[in-house]
Amino acid sequence: MVPASTPVVATSSVSPHTIYDAVQEYGHTMHAHRDFMRYYYGGQRFSRTVTVPPRPYMRPAVDIVVSNGSCAAAAASAFYGAMWG
């Protein structure tokens, strides 16, 4: 017996969805395109370069949801809900 074909595809992902997330996650040194950059860190400051230190938040979150099974459980729940209501 051949299983019935369905259009249902279940996926689960944990990832940042904005462009500046990689700067926060891994750190980065940014350089001014013109004279100076304006940024706020305890008040307004100006500089030619700004170094953002790494502040990992996604990698620890991924490790937690993968190791405790909640990511797989969410994918299975979505799949079963789509298939059998």
N, C-alpha and C positions, 0 to 999 in steps of 0.2 A: 504494500500500500504506500502510495506517495503522499507525503504531507501536503496539506493545502497551502497554497501560496498566499501570503498576505502582504499588504503595503506597509505594515507596521515595522518600524525600526526603533529600537530603544537604545539610547546612549546615556552615558553619565559622564560629566566632566567637572573638573575643579580647576579654574584658571582665572587670571585677571582679564578684564575686558576693556581696559583703557590703556592708552599708549604710554602714559607716564608710570605705569605700574612696574615696569622693568627697572626704571631708575630707582624706585623705592626698594625693590627686591634685591637688586644686585649692586646698587650704588653707581655713581657716574660723576664725572667732572664736566661741567658745562662751561663753554667759553662764550663771551659776548660777541655778537656779530658786528656790533658797532663799538661805541666807546665803553659803556658800562651796562651791567644788568642791575635791575632793582629787584630786591627780594626782601622778605620779612622774616626775621628770626630774632624775636625779642625786640622788635622795632624795625623801622625801615633802614636798609643798608644798600650800599652800592659796591660793586666789585667787577673786575674783568673776568674772573672765574669763580664758580661756585662748585664746591664738592659736596655731593650728597652721600653720606655714608650708607653702606648696605643696611637695610632694615627688613630682613626676611620675615614675611608673614604668610606668603602662599606656600612655600615649601614645607614649613611645619604643619600648615593646615592640611595639605595633601597627604602628608605622612599620617596624620591622625585619622582622617576619614577613610583612608585605604586600610590602615591597620585595624581599625575597630569595626570595619565591615559596613559602615553606614553608606558609603558610596555605592557599593554593590547592592545593598538593600534598596536604595532609592531607584536604581536602574531596574531591578527586578520588580519593584512595586509599580513603576510606570509601565513596564512591559505587560504585567498581568492585568493592570487596569485597562490598558488599551485593548488587550485581547479579549478579556472576559468581563469587563465592566466592573 
